[in-house]
């Protein structure tokens, strides 16, 4: 089996030739400023339940995040902001011809804090995905098909809407190369671009001799925003209890340090917020949906430093960190610490697909200064000793924390199992309520339904937040894969249409993500056939057994096979990783038709199982459970290896009336009855009254006609 | 979908920097002189029915070919040959320190003529796969696990046996780099290495400053062989009737020339024997098992030249060629013609994975001379005109004939269908005979059985040859995937053991390849379970429906899924391409767990469907049919594309007593009965008497217990 990982872990330790090592590394990665949606990548992160998005893909990708709702800029204020921004272009120390404002924060987060929503502020466009580019006389905003209508409404006439992916629409690079006079200076905030993305941008605009200018000191949009800019989040950080985390910080650091040593590294810089949270057994509330806090972490062989707004850190958390030998430093001091790492000759492990360009560039510049000063010292002293081998180096590899975090330990799995049952209880109560309201002919909108679901979830112990914005899609809205109901425009849920509900919760002990599709009246035979085939795909993946060391994409076809038989398919991956009381979308594993992700599925990993089918302007179907990869006790072990399979985390009934039983094989029929009997057994102790009755009605064994 | 083809067709037209373009092209290809069996490659050619071998993989691959049986060299004669060969090392114009003798002919053929079996002659080792390397004081032979015992017996004490793939055994490059003093000269016959392989070798030995020396003039082994060397084959070439070929030569050339024009090429050199045969609607008898003739072909925009021993060409064939505007030239004049292509400034399309190093190097050297002379002319005449754009160029791409040949037209498919029914009739007669003999307690060896099968096939109209050496494996021998029974050592076929029979025929209208596994007594329940799971995999692939533009590897898991459920698997691919009255193994498509082959399956392609299971020292199971990719008339066409599936070519009963019916789903059970009813319907008209009765007994509907 040909594993990409051998490429991904090859150290490229060239302290000088930056453009050179980038060129060697980049062919593996997504050309983010080009229209190449189908390019496979190691990290494929799913922005909403089923998925297609790719980390760092700022210009065209889907990055759901909470949006600024009540801030529709009038045309005047938009022009005013642009004018103010352009004035800064010619300030001393700036001197640029264009400025790019992406959606990202400094940590490549899926969900970001309001103070970092600079693209929304400057453009007035509140969609989660978009890139703004402002030149001295033009302003353009790129977004994808989900947001064309919204952007048309929200952008003032000063803005050109770039419908990314549409025929003839240029990429940001192509547009810049077209509108700027050759030799232009394009400014960015280097914190908001991954190092990889910045390099790609740099090379793209270099074709027209434009220069990419890193403006470290101040984000220009923040200067315009000024007083009215929301403060950075400062909610308190909490310790993630060892009974949920399973492994203490000292042990995690020990493992990490051993990996560092194996790789010849003396330090690693970690910027992904979920990686910092996982490694330190900490949780935060800085962004919606993900229990993380803004921070960087540097782990060295003999010490570790957390860069964080210390006002968030209580004495208890302080003690917890001290015990693990972790020093606290201000969030903003990360760059100066990166510089001293270089000055001390550290060999620094950096994942340039997630680390921002400010950090990587600062380290590399400091390395260059180190070697220059060494060179001049040697010249002046005619020193023959070779100080090079002791010098600083960047070691470019995929973060080892990503994989360590993906493979769950027993305590994490226990928490996941437990919160999934409480989540199931909330859903059962919700479905009962729904059916009652529908029976009473109460008019319910998609948004009201989502709010009611949140109410039921909130009543469960340990509930913290939704794990993403609920997708509540009635009828044709269900066919919009990334649908988000808005109060003023959303549809009614009734007994005439299919209803797709994709939602999840963040609990103190785990994270859930579940989709069910139901009909409150009589589904058509077409809807039943499609639903049944989606279910057959769901069952085929659920029951798969496969040899260890196999990338997830090999299983993707199992989930599509039944749909393919009648010429149907779905345009998203089948499974994404899920964090344990962390991000609802995490890598590095995945189950997708994108063959580029060669990460083998491993025992303890969690993946979603969510095949679907979407009929434009009619209905959408998706059935999603979360699964844990487990070892299967097969009677044979051909090749002397382990064989793996899945164990379900999600226990919520699948609506029987949607199933055309005549299409099911005996084995599929048995699967369904077996699943429902498990649902009853596990969830019935958690509900009572009408909910318990509903659960019984919806889990009792079906009889084959 | 990420298609490798975009890489494969990227023109690399650098007339000078040879080492440079090779380095760019090579990462796609197999490092053949290294132990990297698992490396994926565009062309994966299956040497025996199920398969693992890779074109050009001289040192460790399986290239079954007819072998020199009665020529066991004594130790004395082997030493004598080595002495004679070494004497040539110091001849004027040679001057080498080592000579590599691979198994190949000049066309990368799977089956080769006896006069080209130089490695067998020099070493005495008759196995199909092996590479000999002779230095001034050492001689070593690399072969793989299948041949260790045989090589031990056949090699004299002058030879070191290199057990390729075993721990600690060096590759040929490693060994050369180890035993030669730095700066050595390693000679090869450049006709016997693909250009790609030679470049890899060159780079590998350059690490120790060794030089790769191309000895064009005469193969050194041939000089030693001398008088006793068999003459090159000169059997007459015949025209492949248009009713079988379907498309005339003029039309094929028209399409090819349009592809050349699209690629900016003015000529193409074709060396794969099946490509030449297919393009010219010719067939030959120069090698066993493949109806091809030794020849090269150069197609230019306005002319075409066939390089062939003209004594093979009858007046009828001559007329056929003349009609298509094809000129005849002596086989040996290929290099001088390649030189004149360069001199004329041709842009030559070359597939460096199949074209030999002699041709590619000759072209490139001629290009260099062209530009040097241009440069000196410009200097002397102070000529400012730029002659460069008009100059010769090599355009490095996968051969377009390979794909064109793989997609069969209606006439080719009709011939394939027809010959498969006659082949089935022969097999039915054979199985009846087998059962009778076993019942009579006649002792039959594996070899006798294979010979009898050939007898039945030979009686069918249009039969020409076996399409590969029959694999006739009784009991434990069935578990040796590449087993070849030898008269003096083979086992008996009886009613105590499983019997695996993988065989095929070349007919005037098509090519067959079929495997059945049977038991003449009572199979164990273990054997039945394994057989049934292999059958379930076979059925799953047979019934698959999938979107167009999908590489075959996506379907591979379907064929393994049932085995995986109990922890079993098989170590070979599931399907290979098959030529129409041509090579039994052809590319570019395949169905395999090697994810490197991104060639999409296309309507009209033929693939084998041959899952298996092999229990070491016990038994082997394989069930193989050939399938044609066809468009399926699905009720939907999601994405506006076609959905594809398979149509069977092979119609021979699957032994019911081997099946554990309780494991089959209702759909699988129906598949089996439906298949057998088709077998009866199609094959019963071709057999009579006891064969017809046997066919009825073995195809009548089974009843689910």
Interface residues (C-beta under 8 A of the other chain):
Chain A: X1 X2 X38 X39 X40 X544 X545 X546 X547 X551 X554 X555 X556 X557 X558 X561 X563 X564 X565 X566 X567 X568 X569 X571 X593 X594 X595 X596 X598 X632 X634 X635 X636 X637 X638 X639 X643 X665 X666 X667
Chain B: X1 X2 X38 X39 X40 X544 X545 X546 X547 X551 X554 X555 X556 X557 X558 X561 X563 X564 X565 X566 X567 X568 X569 X571 X593 X594 X595 X596 X598 X632 X634 X635 X636 X637 X638 X639 X643 X665 X666 X667
